[in-house]
Amino acid sequence: MFKALLLEQQDKQTIATITQLDESQLPAENVTVAVKYSSLNYKDGLAITGKGKIVRQWPMVPGIDFVGTVLDSTDQRYKAGDEVVLTGWGVGEGHWGGMAEKARVKADWLVPLAAGLTPLQSMQIGTAGLTAMLCVMALEEAGLTPEQGEILVTGASGGVGSVAVALLAALGFSVVAATGREANHDLLLKLGASRIISRDELLTPIRALDKQVWAGAVDTVGSAVLAKILSQVNYNGAVAACGLAGGFDLPTTVMPFILRNVRLQGVDSVMCPFARRQQAWQRLAQLLPTSFYDLACEEISLEEAPAAADKIMNGKITGRVVIKVA
Ligand code: NDP
């Protein structure tokens, strides 16, 4: 038997309980993992609170990411004792996820723990941090360099945002952190932001083309905030868009694209191919300073996950939350 957080549906409500499961209940796949840590992402918040249609079959063990040790594997790439990381692929949505002491998953979904990272650090980064790295890679591939000007990060005190701030600062960019929380200004400066703007400054009326202020941006918010950024990006600038914390609509025009050569690059971490994931994990291991782990991460128990899920839904989580599973 092993401990798990289990989500069930009663009268269209999602009920989350800590329970004991039997290994025979695990889904049939080719690698069984003893999970050490999972982490709390926005999507986990949606799943656990039932506020988003994330869970595709019931009952469900949530947890879109985890790190752990292989217990047994019928796939040649992995053997008992290997340390592995999983993010995405619909795990914690349509397939039992990381908020349990054991998980059984497809070998294709795993990556070996990157050299230089501890298991704990890998979940302090987690899906949110991997996504931040993919956003930064998208900006680099669009040709952005530190000389070109400031990079804006929205939702900066959240999981993706805080890692993006730390990564861009480590790469020598001037980072402007946009946040709705004054209490986090000091933290964001310590993570490497060169200055802070209020979220409200991005919620003023949107013009098709505004004054050019940003060389590029990492946007986790979407909606009017993303539209505003697009109208303010420099000629030849680029925006990596990965989130919808402010809404999934996009009230923009084609003007920034056709008159300023602006690039809008979508970023998805869920189906990201293996080689690119591995590259992103290696860069995270090299780039993230210890100050990120010290300043922006907290650890909670599996029992505390439902309350933390409520908090992330209400924009009350700062940085990254790791869930100690075993
Ligand atoms: P968090 O909740 O940790 O961070 C989101 C941040 O956005 C908050 O901390 C807050 O930052 C800001 N925010 C919250 N609500 C609003 C609002 N209504 N308007 C404007 N800003 C708001 O979540 P994550 O960092 O885990 O995820 C961020 C987004 O990225 C989510 O939408 C998530 O779904 C998406 N995501 C996408 C992935 C992908 O593969 N594409 C992978 C991972 C996440 P502050 O208080 O500083 O303003």
Boltz pocket constraint, residues with backbone or C-beta under 6 A from the ligand:
constraints:
  - pocket:
      binder: B
      contacts: [[A, 40], [A, 41], [A, 42], [A, 43], [A, 127], [A, 128], [A, 131], [A, 154], [A, 155], [A, 156], [A, 157], [A, 158], [A, 159], [A, 160], [A, 161], [A, 178], [A, 179], [A, 180], [A, 181], [A, 184], [A, 199], [A, 220], [A, 221], [A, 225], [A, 241], [A, 242], [A, 243], [A, 244], [A, 245], [A, 246], [A, 247], [A, 267], [A, 268], [A, 269], [A, 270], [A, 312], [A, 313], [A, 315], [A, 316], [A, 317], [A, 319]]
      max_distance: 6.0
